[in-house]
Amino acid sequence: MVKSPERPAFNKTPAIYAMAVTLVLTRDWLAVLSVLVLMVLWHVLKPVEGPPVIPLLVAYHWVQGTIGVFHHDLTGRDLPAIVQSDYRRMVVLALIATAVLGAGAYLSLRSYRPPALDSKATSRITANSLFVIYFGLILANGTLNLLAWQSARFTQIFITMAYGKILLLFLVFRRFVTPDFQAVPFFGILLFEIVLGLTGFFADFKFSMLVGGLAIIELLLLNRRNVGIWLTFIVVTAFCGTVTLIWTEVKFDYRAQMVAGTLATKASRLQALEGMVGAWLSDPATHLPTSLDALIERLWQVYFPALALDRVPDLIPHTDGAILKRTIRHILTPRIFFPNKPDLPNESDNVRLYAGVEVAGTESGTSHAFSYIAESYVDFGIPGMFVPIFIWGYLAGFVICWVAKRIRNEEIRIATMCAMAVFGFNIFERSWAKLAGQGLTFFILIGALAIFADRQLRSKRA
């Protein structure tokens, strides 16, 4: 495992080179500042053990706040946020918010040390048991999602149980990279998961890509001089990037056919995807620029928040914490005990009110993300908006460490930490209700399950 109890000093040389190259290529101080923030965060958030999941997730926040700047500077192509908003001010706020989130996580993670070795905790889950549970949860996923929307009191619990598959994916993928890399089963599971995710309505395959990528990165950290592992990493990255790029282009037509009822079975969906992907690959030179623009626009989540900066507080006053208070009240009154509590407003309502854009909403079964960072700005303004972001970073890191310290089995502990981090440091565009609400539910249920599984393995060992 990758363990570094004593954190080395920050190496300024790579940062200086990276900033110099960025300046030459972009001639943009904001891009240079973005690179510096990313490199500092990557350094301070290096994990004591396991793959660098928290640095990667915080880096994804960074991507969603800055990638449009690099795209515009390097290609000259304009996106709506570039033309229609004061995007640079929002990018600066996004950088500060990402740094504050990382700072909160760092303060809670810096004192973490893995539990002492215990001879009773060296047992691994048997391969047969692991794969029976994995495929069993795949079969149960449809039922769990169906039950989630049939029983409002248990919706969050069933959804969290369905997402528990992420923990199992960590266990499965890491089983194929440690102690030895088993390429055939690794790529077989990765392809199976991607195909399975593509046949759904949403891009569920992104979690499989993330988990598989983390396993390869951990393998790379353990074998830095192995050319074959580097080539594997490059191939996996290129393949996942290509899948994401093509999906961004074809998903609207694909989803329209699903809504129309013409793609009722997984076989028909795969057939439709085969045709759409084939059309894209037949003329990639034509599709690539527009697909890349669409992907960058989808990733870069500053447009609506940037518009809100122009309206709040000049046209609409700050709410003095109303959004966050409503979220906390919603979290503290779980529907299982308070079945009649009101639903939270659709996020599209915030976009309409604070960004001034008439987007589709509840009436069409749609929701447009507004971002917890934008909600914090609307609530508290500058600099108060950064306080709840820092607290959340600290709280998420603290809970992850608290659970990890109670799991002696290394395999279960690392998988649990990674899975919890996915929900604790989720995507930039999430609202407070989804980030904190789903995150805390996942922490409680999956953390408790992992601690129970660890104790069961230890008792069998005894």
KEKOL-379124 format. One record per residue (C-alpha): y, z, x. Coordinates in nm, 4 decimals. Layout:
BEGIN
<site north="Y" up="Z" east="X"/>
...
// end
This chain:
BEGIN
<site north="0.0000" up="0.0000" east="0.0000"/>
<site north="0.3646" up="-0.0487" east="0.0972"/>
<site north="0.4938" up="0.3010" east="0.1722"/>
<site north="0.8179" up="0.3870" east="0.3468"/>
<site north="0.9137" up="0.7534" east="0.2987"/>
<site north="1.2057" up="0.7141" east="0.5370"/>
<site north="1.4317" up="0.4334" east="0.4200"/>
<site north="1.5532" up="0.2173" east="0.7131"/>
<site north="1.9236" up="0.1545" east="0.7611"/>
<site north="2.0783" up="-0.1421" east="0.5841"/>
<site north="2.0497" up="-0.4493" east="0.8078"/>
<site north="2.3938" up="-0.6092" east="0.8011"/>
<site north="2.2974" up="-0.9272" east="0.9874"/>
<site north="2.1019" up="-1.1017" east="0.7061"/>
<site north="2.3728" up="-1.0015" east="0.4596"/>
<site north="2.6463" up="-1.1510" east="0.6793"/>
<site north="2.4508" up="-1.4742" east="0.7233"/>
<site north="2.3770" up="-1.4975" east="0.3507"/>
<site north="2.7406" up="-1.4374" east="0.2606"/>
<site north="2.8580" up="-1.6927" east="0.5192"/>
<site north="2.6201" up="-1.9596" east="0.3871"/>
<site north="2.7278" up="-1.8820" east="0.0309"/>
<site north="3.0944" up="-1.9150" east="0.1263"/>
<site north="3.0343" up="-2.2515" east="0.2964"/>
<site north="2.8371" up="-2.3885" east="0.0005"/>
<site north="3.0491" up="-2.2533" east="-0.2853"/>
<site north="3.3910" up="-2.1660" east="-0.1377"/>
<site north="3.4028" up="-1.8964" east="-0.4032"/>
<site north="3.4712" up="-1.5284" east="-0.3277"/>
<site north="3.2947" up="-1.4275" east="-0.6496"/>
<site north="2.9704" up="-1.5913" east="-0.5351"/>
<site north="3.0008" up="-1.4183" east="-0.1967"/>
<site north="3.0583" up="-1.0804" east="-0.3640"/>
<site north="2.7574" up="-1.1426" east="-0.5878"/>
<site north="2.5310" up="-1.2025" east="-0.2877"/>
<site north="2.6505" up="-0.8820" east="-0.1215"/>
<site north="2.5830" up="-0.6770" east="-0.4363"/>
<site north="2.2339" up="-0.8250" east="-0.4690"/>
<site north="2.1386" up="-0.7529" east="-0.1080"/>
<site north="2.2629" up="-0.3938" east="-0.1205"/>
<site north="2.0759" up="-0.3275" east="-0.4459"/>
<site north="1.7573" up="-0.4818" east="-0.3079"/>
<site north="1.7784" up="-0.2546" east="-0.0049"/>
<site north="1.8456" up="0.0751" east="-0.1800"/>
<site north="1.5862" up="0.0178" east="-0.4544"/>
<site north="1.2918" up="-0.0624" east="-0.2270"/>
<site north="0.9894" up="0.1216" east="-0.3698"/>
<site north="0.7925" up="0.3912" east="-0.1936"/>
<site north="0.4684" up="0.2353" east="-0.3154"/>
<site north="0.3556" up="-0.0708" east="-0.5044"/>
<site north="0.5386" up="-0.3984" east="-0.5686"/>
<site north="0.9209" up="-0.4048" east="-0.5863"/>
<site north="0.9334" up="-0.4189" east="-0.9656"/>
<site north="1.2583" up="-0.2252" east="-1.0176"/>
<site north="1.4502" up="-0.4248" east="-0.7530"/>
<site north="1.3255" up="-0.7464" east="-0.9143"/>
<site north="1.4233" up="-0.6375" east="-1.2647"/>
<site north="1.7684" up="-0.5251" east="-1.1506"/>
<site north="1.7957" up="-0.8576" east="-0.9659"/>
<site north="1.7183" up="-1.0314" east="-1.2963"/>
<site north="2.0152" up="-0.8476" east="-1.4480"/>
<site north="2.2135" up="-0.9864" east="-1.1576"/>
<site north="2.0869" up="-1.3386" east="-1.2294"/>
<site north="2.1831" up="-1.3166" east="-1.5965"/>
<site north="2.5319" up="-1.2063" east="-1.5007"/>
<site north="2.6042" up="-1.4477" east="-1.2153"/>
<site north="2.3820" up="-1.7566" east="-1.2116"/>
<site north="2.6320" up="-1.9743" east="-1.3968"/>
<site north="2.8848" up="-1.9212" east="-1.1164"/>
<site north="2.6431" up="-2.0623" east="-0.8573"/>
<site north="2.5374" up="-2.3462" east="-1.0878"/>
<site north="2.8981" up="-2.4507" east="-1.1432"/>
<site north="3.0038" up="-2.4114" east="-0.7794"/>
<site north="2.7055" up="-2.6052" east="-0.6438"/>
<site north="2.6754" up="-2.8826" east="-0.9042"/>
<site north="3.0200" up="-2.9037" east="-1.0620"/>
<site north="2.8585" up="-2.9103" east="-1.4049"/>
<site north="3.0329" up="-2.7173" east="-1.6818"/>
<site north="2.8682" up="-2.4813" east="-1.9299"/>
<site north="3.0325" up="-2.3475" east="-2.2479"/>
<site north="3.1123" up="-2.0159" east="-2.0787"/>
<site north="3.2935" up="-2.1994" east="-1.7978"/>
<site north="3.5100" up="-2.4064" east="-2.0314"/>
<site north="3.5634" up="-2.1759" east="-2.3288"/>
<site north="3.5948" up="-1.8230" east="-2.1852"/>
<site north="3.7406" up="-1.6120" east="-1.9074"/>
<site north="3.3964" up="-1.5962" east="-1.7520"/>
<site north="3.5018" up="-1.4684" east="-1.4088"/>
<site north="3.6311" up="-1.1398" east="-1.5436"/>
<site north="3.3044" up="-1.0873" east="-1.7306"/>
<site north="3.0992" up="-1.1723" east="-1.4207"/>
<site north="3.2856" up="-0.9032" east="-1.2237"/>
<site north="3.2106" up="-0.6499" east="-1.4990"/>
<site north="2.8457" up="-0.7620" east="-1.5046"/>
<site north="2.8222" up="-0.7121" east="-1.1279"/>
<site north="2.9694" up="-0.3629" east="-1.1526"/>
<site north="2.7387" up="-0.2763" east="-1.4441"/>
<site north="2.4329" up="-0.4003" east="-1.2530"/>
<site north="2.5374" up="-0.1987" east="-0.9470"/>
<site north="2.5909" up="0.1109" east="-1.1636"/>
<site north="2.2496" up="0.0671" east="-1.3291"/>
<site north="2.0931" up="0.0364" east="-0.9840"/>
<site north="2.2846" up="0.3412" east="-0.8587"/>
<site north="2.1523" up="0.5518" east="-1.1453"/>
<site north="1.7980" up="0.4360" east="-1.0746"/>
<site north="1.8391" up="0.5011" east="-0.7020"/>
<site north="1.9504" up="0.8622" east="-0.7534"/>
<site north="1.6448" up="0.9389" east="-0.9645"/>
<site north="1.3965" up="0.7451" east="-0.7491"/>
<site north="1.5089" up="0.8437" east="-0.4005"/>
<site north="1.3212" up="1.1757" east="-0.3967"/>
<site north="0.9973" up="1.0323" east="-0.5382"/>
<site north="0.6850" up="1.0702" east="-0.3304"/>
<site north="0.3364" up="0.9770" east="-0.4502"/>
<site north="0.1127" up="1.2692" east="-0.5476"/>
<site north="-0.1108" up="1.4108" east="-0.2761"/>
<site north="-0.4425" up="1.2344" east="-0.2273"/>
<site north="-0.7208" up="1.3772" east="-0.4383"/>
<site north="-1.0854" up="1.2883" east="-0.3792"/>
<site north="-1.1422" up="1.3087" east="-0.7548"/>
<site north="-0.8763" up="1.0436" east="-0.8151"/>
<site north="-1.0192" up="0.7675" east="-0.5960"/>
<site north="-1.2383" up="0.6174" east="-0.8681"/>
<site north="-1.1322" up="0.2777" east="-0.9926"/>
<site north="-1.1780" up="0.1585" east="-1.3465"/>
<site north="-1.4943" up="-0.0485" east="-1.3414"/>
<site north="-1.4400" up="-0.4242" east="-1.3610"/>
<site north="-1.6483" up="-0.4466" east="-1.6786"/>
<site north="-1.4484" up="-0.1739" east="-1.8538"/>
<site north="-1.1186" up="-0.3269" east="-1.7427"/>
<site north="-1.1977" up="-0.6727" east="-1.8748"/>
<site north="-1.3517" up="-0.5458" east="-2.1974"/>
<site north="-1.0302" up="-0.3530" east="-2.2691"/>
<site north="-0.8140" up="-0.6497" east="-2.1618"/>
<site north="-0.9849" up="-0.9105" east="-2.3795"/>
<site north="-1.0227" up="-0.6570" east="-2.6606"/>
<site north="-0.6468" up="-0.6042" east="-2.6649"/>
<site north="-0.5905" up="-0.9806" east="-2.6652"/>
<site north="-0.8072" up="-1.0069" east="-2.9763"/>
<site north="-0.6326" up="-0.7086" east="-3.1331"/>
<site north="-0.2807" up="-0.8310" east="-3.0539"/>
<site north="-0.2542" up="-1.0478" east="-3.3645"/>
<site north="-0.3679" up="-0.7610" east="-3.5851"/>
<site north="-0.1256" up="-0.5180" east="-3.4223"/>
<site north="0.1672" up="-0.7556" east="-3.4733"/>
<site north="0.0635" up="-0.8129" east="-3.8354"/>
<site north="0.0341" up="-0.4389" east="-3.9013"/>
<site north="0.3713" up="-0.3816" east="-3.7336"/>
<site north="0.5541" up="-0.5740" east="-4.0055"/>
<site north="0.3408" up="-0.4566" east="-4.2957"/>
<site north="0.4086" up="-0.0870" east="-4.2397"/>
<site north="0.7732" up="-0.0158" east="-4.1596"/>
<site north="0.7006" up="0.3464" east="-4.0648"/>
<site north="0.4689" up="0.2381" east="-3.7823"/>
<site north="0.6407" up="-0.0849" east="-3.6740"/>
<site north="0.7648" up="0.0452" east="-3.3384"/>
<site north="0.4332" up="0.2122" east="-3.2578"/>
<site north="0.2259" up="-0.1002" east="-3.3276"/>
<site north="0.4670" up="-0.3224" east="-3.1328"/>
<site north="0.4511" up="-0.0842" east="-2.8369"/>
<site north="0.0710" up="-0.0827" east="-2.8508"/>
<site north="0.0731" up="-0.4638" east="-2.8431"/>
<site north="0.3015" up="-0.4600" east="-2.5401"/>
<site north="0.0631" up="-0.2151" east="-2.3754"/>
<site north="-0.1156" up="-0.5289" east="-2.2632"/>
<site north="0.1447" up="-0.5500" east="-1.9845"/>
<site north="-0.0053" up="-0.2405" east="-1.8212"/>
<site north="-0.3515" up="-0.3949" east="-1.8389"/>
<site north="-0.2173" up="-0.7177" east="-1.6900"/>
<site north="-0.0877" up="-0.5224" east="-1.3916"/>
<site north="-0.4318" up="-0.3682" east="-1.3467"/>
<site north="-0.6070" up="-0.7059" east="-1.3812"/>
<site north="-0.3799" up="-0.9022" east="-1.1478"/>
<site north="-0.3701" up="-0.6275" east="-0.8836"/>
<site north="-0.7500" up="-0.6113" east="-0.8952"/>
<site north="-0.7481" up="-0.9753" east="-0.7749"/>
<site north="-0.5028" up="-0.9223" east="-0.4874"/>
<site north="-0.6057" up="-0.5832" east="-0.3474"/>
<site north="-0.7835" up="-0.5229" east="-0.1230"/>
<site north="-0.8708" up="-0.8957" east="-0.0961"/>
<site north="-0.7094" up="-1.1968" east="-0.2608"/>
<site north="-0.9415" up="-1.3668" east="-0.5110"/>
<site north="-0.7609" up="-1.6929" east="-0.5858"/>
<site north="-0.9903" up="-1.8425" east="-0.8517"/>
<site north="-0.9930" up="-1.5514" east="-1.1001"/>
<site north="-0.6242" up="-1.4788" east="-1.0291"/>
<site north="-0.5105" up="-1.8308" east="-1.1159"/>
<site north="-0.7602" up="-1.8503" east="-1.4013"/>
<site north="-0.6113" up="-1.5438" east="-1.5725"/>
<site north="-0.2541" up="-1.6625" east="-1.4983"/>
<site north="-0.3169" up="-2.0056" east="-1.6542"/>
<site north="-0.4972" up="-1.8494" east="-1.9500"/>
<site north="-0.2053" up="-1.6136" east="-2.0145"/>
<site north="0.0550" up="-1.8895" east="-1.9861"/>
<site north="-0.1322" up="-2.1172" east="-2.2270"/>
<site north="-0.1828" up="-1.8261" east="-2.4654"/>
<site north="0.1883" up="-1.7418" east="-2.4499"/>
<site north="0.2937" up="-2.1027" east="-2.5039"/>
<site north="0.1063" up="-2.1169" east="-2.8331"/>
<site north="0.3261" up="-1.8397" east="-2.9741"/>
<site north="0.6744" up="-1.8660" east="-3.1198"/>
<site north="0.8483" up="-1.6793" east="-2.8404"/>
<site north="0.8194" up="-1.7146" east="-2.4628"/>
<site north="0.5621" up="-1.4363" east="-2.4276"/>
<site north="0.4243" up="-1.6047" east="-2.1165"/>
<site north="0.7243" up="-1.4722" east="-1.9207"/>
<site north="0.5597" up="-1.1288" east="-1.8965"/>
<site north="0.2429" up="-1.2846" east="-1.7515"/>
<site north="0.4511" up="-1.4747" east="-1.4973"/>
<site north="0.6377" up="-1.1573" east="-1.4043"/>
<site north="0.3222" up="-0.9512" east="-1.3586"/>
<site north="0.1384" up="-1.2255" east="-1.1697"/>
<site north="0.4431" up="-1.2806" east="-0.9512"/>
<site north="0.4677" up="-0.9087" east="-0.8715"/>
<site north="0.1021" up="-0.9046" east="-0.7668"/>
<site north="0.1604" up="-1.1993" east="-0.5318"/>
<site north="0.4752" up="-1.0366" east="-0.3908"/>
<site north="0.2825" up="-0.7170" east="-0.3193"/>
<site north="0.0153" up="-0.9267" east="-0.1477"/>
<site north="0.2885" up="-1.0995" east="0.0537"/>
<site north="0.4384" up="-0.7673" east="0.1640"/>
<site north="0.0978" up="-0.6621" east="0.2907"/>
<site north="0.0389" up="-0.9942" east="0.4713"/>
<site north="0.3809" up="-1.1074" east="0.5907"/>
<site north="0.2405" up="-1.3289" east="0.8676"/>
<site north="-0.0233" up="-1.4993" east="0.6552"/>
<site north="0.0817" up="-1.8626" east="0.6035"/>
<site north="-0.1716" up="-1.9104" east="0.3245"/>
<site north="-0.0221" up="-1.6243" east="0.1224"/>
<site north="0.3263" up="-1.7691" east="0.1710"/>
<site north="0.2042" up="-2.1070" east="0.0444"/>
<site north="0.0430" up="-1.9340" east="-0.2546"/>
<site north="0.3717" up="-1.7592" east="-0.3314"/>
<site north="0.5629" up="-2.0889" east="-0.3114"/>
<site north="0.3119" up="-2.2673" east="-0.5366"/>
<site north="0.3138" up="-1.9885" east="-0.7971"/>
<site north="0.6954" up="-1.9760" east="-0.7948"/>
<site north="0.7290" up="-2.3545" east="-0.8262"/>
<site north="0.4697" up="-2.3728" east="-1.1038"/>
<site north="0.6225" up="-2.0897" east="-1.3083"/>
<site north="0.9693" up="-2.2350" east="-1.2574"/>
<site north="0.8552" up="-2.5767" east="-1.3789"/>
<site north="0.6873" up="-2.4273" east="-1.6865"/>
<site north="1.0041" up="-2.2342" east="-1.7718"/>
<site north="1.2236" up="-2.5416" east="-1.7189"/>
<site north="1.0139" up="-2.7658" east="-1.9439"/>
<site north="0.9763" up="-2.4938" east="-2.2082"/>
<site north="1.3543" up="-2.4632" east="-2.2288"/>
<site north="1.3739" up="-2.8351" east="-2.3117"/>
<site north="1.0918" up="-2.8583" east="-2.5664"/>
<site north="1.1032" up="-2.5182" east="-2.7401"/>
<site north="1.3522" up="-2.6133" east="-3.0127"/>
<site north="1.1488" up="-2.9089" east="-3.1407"/>
<site north="0.8279" up="-2.7091" east="-3.0984"/>
<site north="0.9590" up="-2.4114" east="-3.2957"/>
<site north="1.1015" up="-2.6389" east="-3.5662"/>
<site north="0.7542" up="-2.7826" east="-3.6216"/>
<site north="0.6064" up="-2.4307" east="-3.6343"/>
<site north="0.8628" up="-2.3213" east="-3.8938"/>
<site north="0.7923" up="-2.6362" east="-4.0957"/>
<site north="0.4246" up="-2.5387" east="-4.1045"/>
<site north="0.2920" up="-2.8458" east="-3.9238"/>
<site north="0.1506" up="-2.6414" east="-3.6349"/>
<site north="-0.0650" up="-2.3869" east="-3.8126"/>
<site north="-0.3404" up="-2.3569" east="-3.5513"/>
<site north="-0.3386" up="-2.2964" east="-3.1774"/>
<site north="-0.5178" up="-2.6289" east="-3.1242"/>
<site north="-0.2436" up="-2.8197" east="-3.3060"/>
<site north="0.0218" up="-2.6319" east="-3.1077"/>
<site north="-0.1454" up="-2.7175" east="-2.7776"/>
<site north="-0.1695" up="-3.0806" east="-2.8844"/>
<site north="0.1997" up="-3.0872" east="-2.9777"/>
<site north="0.2955" up="-2.9219" east="-2.6476"/>
<site north="0.0838" up="-3.1704" east="-2.4565"/>
<site north="0.2793" up="-3.4576" east="-2.6124"/>
<site north="0.6189" up="-3.2958" east="-2.5492"/>
<site north="0.5371" up="-3.2045" east="-2.1887"/>
<site north="0.3976" up="-3.5526" east="-2.1292"/>
<site north="0.7214" up="-3.7077" east="-2.2567"/>
<site north="0.9230" up="-3.4846" east="-2.0230"/>
<site north="0.7057" up="-3.5643" east="-1.7209"/>
<site north="0.7185" up="-3.9370" east="-1.7926"/>
<site north="1.0892" up="-3.9438" east="-1.7054"/>
<site north="1.1796" up="-3.6248" east="-1.5165"/>
<site north="1.4910" up="-3.7778" east="-1.3573"/>
<site north="1.6475" up="-3.8140" east="-1.7022"/>
<site north="1.5357" up="-3.4786" east="-1.8394"/>
<site north="1.5896" up="-3.2610" east="-1.5323"/>
<site north="1.9730" up="-3.2305" east="-1.5375"/>
<site north="1.9920" up="-3.1454" east="-1.9085"/>
<site north="1.6900" up="-2.9134" east="-1.8868"/>
<site north="1.8444" up="-2.7331" east="-1.5903"/>
<site north="2.1761" up="-2.6952" east="-1.7740"/>
<site north="1.9926" up="-2.5580" east="-2.0779"/>
<site north="1.7937" up="-2.3130" east="-1.8648"/>
<site north="2.1036" up="-2.1876" east="-1.6814"/>
<site north="2.2908" up="-2.1528" east="-2.0097"/>
<site north="1.9988" up="-1.9552" east="-2.1528"/>
<site north="1.9805" up="-1.7276" east="-1.8507"/>
<site north="2.3550" up="-1.6731" east="-1.8077"/>
<site north="2.4371" up="-1.4206" east="-2.0786"/>
<site north="2.8134" up="-1.3786" east="-2.0324"/>
<site north="2.9561" up="-1.6183" east="-2.2921"/>
<site north="2.9775" up="-1.3903" east="-2.5967"/>
<site north="3.0708" up="-1.0810" east="-2.3903"/>
<site north="3.3452" up="-1.2817" east="-2.2152"/>
<site north="3.4880" up="-1.3852" east="-2.5521"/>
<site north="3.4798" up="-1.0199" east="-2.6606"/>
<site north="3.6935" up="-0.9256" east="-2.3587"/>
<site north="3.9709" up="-1.1442" east="-2.5014"/>
<site north="3.9545" up="-0.9817" east="-2.8452"/>
<site north="3.8945" up="-0.6150" east="-2.7609"/>
<site north="4.1218" up="-0.4228" east="-2.7626"/>
<site north="4.4022" up="-0.6800" east="-2.8218"/>
<site north="4.2795" up="-0.7831" east="-3.1675"/>
<site north="4.0071" up="-0.5277" east="-3.2394"/>
<site north="4.0249" up="-0.1671" east="-3.1132"/>
<site north="3.7528" up="0.0021" east="-2.9109"/>
<site north="3.5059" up="0.1908" east="-3.1290"/>
<site north="3.5109" up="0.5199" east="-2.9324"/>
<site north="3.1346" up="0.5128" east="-2.8934"/>
<site north="3.0378" up="0.4160" east="-3.2499"/>
<site north="2.7718" up="0.1628" east="-3.1412"/>
<site north="2.6058" up="0.4018" east="-2.8956"/>
<site north="2.6229" up="0.6945" east="-3.1392"/>
<site north="2.4551" up="0.4848" east="-3.4069"/>
<site north="2.1846" up="0.3849" east="-3.1581"/>
<site north="2.1183" up="0.7445" east="-3.0496"/>
<site north="2.1029" up="0.8571" east="-3.4122"/>
<site north="1.8577" up="0.5749" east="-3.4842"/>
<site north="1.6363" up="0.6745" east="-3.1890"/>
<site north="1.6374" up="1.0447" east="-3.2801"/>
<site north="1.5249" up="0.9699" east="-3.6355"/>
<site north="1.2007" up="0.7730" east="-3.5852"/>
<site north="1.0980" up="0.5829" east="-3.8942"/>
<site north="0.7555" up="0.7456" east="-3.8967"/>
<site north="0.9315" up="1.0694" east="-4.0000"/>
<site north="1.2382" up="0.9148" east="-4.1676"/>
<site north="1.0999" up="0.6131" east="-4.3571"/>
<site north="1.4181" up="0.5613" east="-4.5584"/>
<site north="1.6640" up="0.5441" east="-4.2706"/>
<site north="1.8828" up="0.2296" east="-4.2797"/>
<site north="1.8137" up="-0.0657" east="-4.0520"/>
<site north="2.0456" up="-0.1294" east="-3.7608"/>
<site north="2.2908" up="-0.4173" east="-3.8048"/>
<site north="2.1832" up="-0.7594" east="-3.6814"/>
<site north="2.3154" up="-0.8263" east="-3.3294"/>
<site north="2.4687" up="-1.1464" east="-3.4635"/>
<site north="2.7117" up="-0.9265" east="-3.6591"/>
<site north="2.8521" up="-0.7959" east="-3.3301"/>
<site north="2.8854" up="-1.1503" east="-3.1965"/>
<site north="3.0763" up="-1.2555" east="-3.5077"/>
<site north="3.3042" up="-0.9526" east="-3.5090"/>
<site north="3.3794" up="-0.8972" east="-3.1422"/>
<site north="3.3308" up="-1.2459" east="-2.9923"/>
<site north="3.4729" up="-1.4281" east="-3.2951"/>
<site north="3.1907" up="-1.6844" east="-3.3099"/>
<site north="3.0149" up="-1.7659" east="-3.6371"/>
<site north="2.6533" up="-1.7628" east="-3.5240"/>
<site north="2.3399" up="-1.7615" east="-3.7392"/>
<site north="2.2237" up="-1.4174" east="-3.8443"/>
<site north="2.0194" up="-1.2224" east="-4.0961"/>
<site north="2.0565" up="-1.4861" east="-4.3660"/>
<site north="1.8541" up="-1.7307" east="-4.1542"/>
<site north="1.6240" up="-1.4766" east="-3.9890"/>
<site north="1.8017" up="-1.5175" east="-3.6551"/>
<site north="1.9640" up="-1.2813" east="-3.4082"/>
<site north="2.2017" up="-1.3697" east="-3.1232"/>
<site north="2.2065" up="-1.1229" east="-2.8350"/>
<site north="2.5327" up="-0.9453" east="-2.7528"/>
<site north="2.4164" up="-0.7326" east="-2.4541"/>
<site north="2.4239" up="-0.3579" east="-2.4035"/>
<site north="2.6950" up="-0.4118" east="-2.1407"/>
<site north="2.9192" up="-0.5789" east="-2.3974"/>
<site north="2.8412" up="-0.3017" east="-2.6465"/>
<site north="2.9460" up="-0.0438" east="-2.3869"/>
<site north="3.2730" up="-0.2288" east="-2.3284"/>
<site north="3.3446" up="-0.2439" east="-2.7015"/>
<site north="3.2620" up="0.1255" east="-2.7312"/>
<site north="3.4492" up="0.2697" east="-2.4334"/>
<site north="3.6435" up="0.0026" east="-2.2462"/>
<site north="3.6926" up="0.0177" east="-1.8687"/>
<site north="3.5828" up="0.2371" east="-1.6868"/>
<site north="3.4120" up="0.4444" east="-1.9574"/>
<site north="3.1658" up="0.1630" east="-2.0321"/>
<site north="2.9832" up="0.2290" east="-1.7039"/>
<site north="2.8977" up="0.5933" east="-1.7805"/>
<site north="2.6138" up="0.5297" east="-2.0331"/>
<site north="2.4794" up="0.2489" east="-1.8128"/>
<site north="2.4559" up="0.4875" east="-1.5161"/>
<site north="2.2939" up="0.7555" east="-1.7325"/>
<site north="2.0348" up="0.5098" east="-1.8620"/>
<site north="1.9499" up="0.3924" east="-1.5083"/>
<site north="1.9038" up="0.7534" east="-1.3996"/>
<site north="1.7050" up="0.8513" east="-1.7106"/>
<site north="1.4694" up="0.5533" east="-1.6904"/>
<site north="1.4029" up="0.6187" east="-1.3217"/>
<site north="1.3545" up="0.9906" east="-1.3840"/>
<site north="1.0976" up="0.9379" east="-1.6621"/>
<site north="0.9057" up="0.6825" east="-1.4552"/>
<site north="0.8887" up="0.9282" east="-1.1621"/>
<site north="0.7939" up="1.2188" east="-1.3892"/>
<site north="0.4996" up="1.0277" east="-1.5332"/>
<site north="0.3940" up="0.8871" east="-1.1941"/>
<site north="0.3789" up="1.2316" east="-1.0352"/>
<site north="0.1207" up="1.3321" east="-1.2958"/>
<site north="-0.1136" up="1.0409" east="-1.2257"/>
<site north="-0.3351" up="1.0903" east="-0.9205"/>
<site north="-0.5248" up="0.7613" east="-0.9466"/>
<site north="-0.3252" up="0.5142" east="-0.7384"/>
<site north="-0.4342" up="0.2062" east="-0.9340"/>
<site north="-0.3342" up="0.3509" east="-1.2716"/>
<site north="-0.0172" up="0.5090" east="-1.1323"/>
<site north="0.1254" up="0.1897" east="-0.9836"/>
<site north="0.0375" up="-0.0182" east="-1.2899"/>
<site north="0.1992" up="0.2425" east="-1.5160"/>
<site north="0.5163" up="0.2591" east="-1.3065"/>
<site north="0.5455" up="-0.1194" east="-1.3111"/>
<site north="0.4856" up="-0.1485" east="-1.6853"/>
<site north="0.7320" up="0.1300" east="-1.7663"/>
<site north="0.9920" up="-0.0292" east="-1.5388"/>
<site north="0.9661" up="-0.3559" east="-1.7328"/>
<site north="1.0864" up="-0.1735" east="-2.0426"/>
<site north="1.3232" up="0.0647" east="-1.8688"/>
<site north="1.5118" up="-0.2057" east="-1.6802"/>
<site north="1.4810" up="-0.4876" east="-1.9257"/>
<site north="1.6932" up="-0.7969" east="-1.9593"/>
<site north="2.0728" up="-0.7966" east="-1.9418"/>
<site north="2.1152" up="-0.9380" east="-2.2927"/>
<site north="1.9387" up="-0.6564" east="-2.4788"/>
<site north="2.1276" up="-0.4281" east="-2.7115"/>
<site north="2.1245" up="-0.0515" east="-2.6610"/>
<site north="1.8967" up="-0.0183" east="-2.9646"/>
<site north="1.6305" up="-0.2435" east="-2.8133"/>
<site north="1.6702" up="-0.1364" east="-2.4512"/>
<site north="1.6708" up="0.2396" east="-2.5129"/>
<site north="1.4742" up="0.2449" east="-2.8398"/>
<site north="1.1800" up="0.0325" east="-2.7278"/>
<site north="1.2022" up="0.1694" east="-2.3740"/>
<site north="1.1681" up="0.5335" east="-2.4768"/>
<site north="0.8882" up="0.4541" east="-2.7236"/>
<site north="0.7009" up="0.2686" east="-2.4511"/>
<site north="0.7585" up="0.5527" east="-2.2042"/>
<site north="0.6142" up="0.8103" east="-2.4434"/>
<site north="0.3117" up="0.6178" east="-2.5708"/>
<site north="0.2086" up="0.4318" east="-2.2560"/>
<site north="0.2933" up="0.7232" east="-2.0262"/>
<site north="0.0787" up="0.9591" east="-2.2327"/>
<site north="-0.2062" up="0.7058" east="-2.2442"/>
<site north="-0.1948" up="0.6536" east="-1.8664"/>
<site north="-0.1969" up="1.0287" east="-1.7940"/>
<site north="-0.4928" up="1.0686" east="-2.0312"/>
<site north="-0.6839" up="0.7803" east="-1.8657"/>
<site north="-0.6186" up="0.9296" east="-1.5214"/>
<site north="-0.7556" up="1.2684" east="-1.6256"/>
<site north="-1.0613" up="1.1089" east="-1.7831"/>
<site north="-1.1417" up="0.9271" east="-1.4599"/>
<site north="-1.0957" up="1.2461" east="-1.2601"/>
<site north="-1.3181" up="1.4457" east="-1.4923"/>
<site north="-1.5937" up="1.1856" east="-1.4588"/>
<site north="-1.5563" up="1.2010" east="-1.0816"/>
<site north="-1.5920" up="1.5776" east="-1.0921"/>
// end
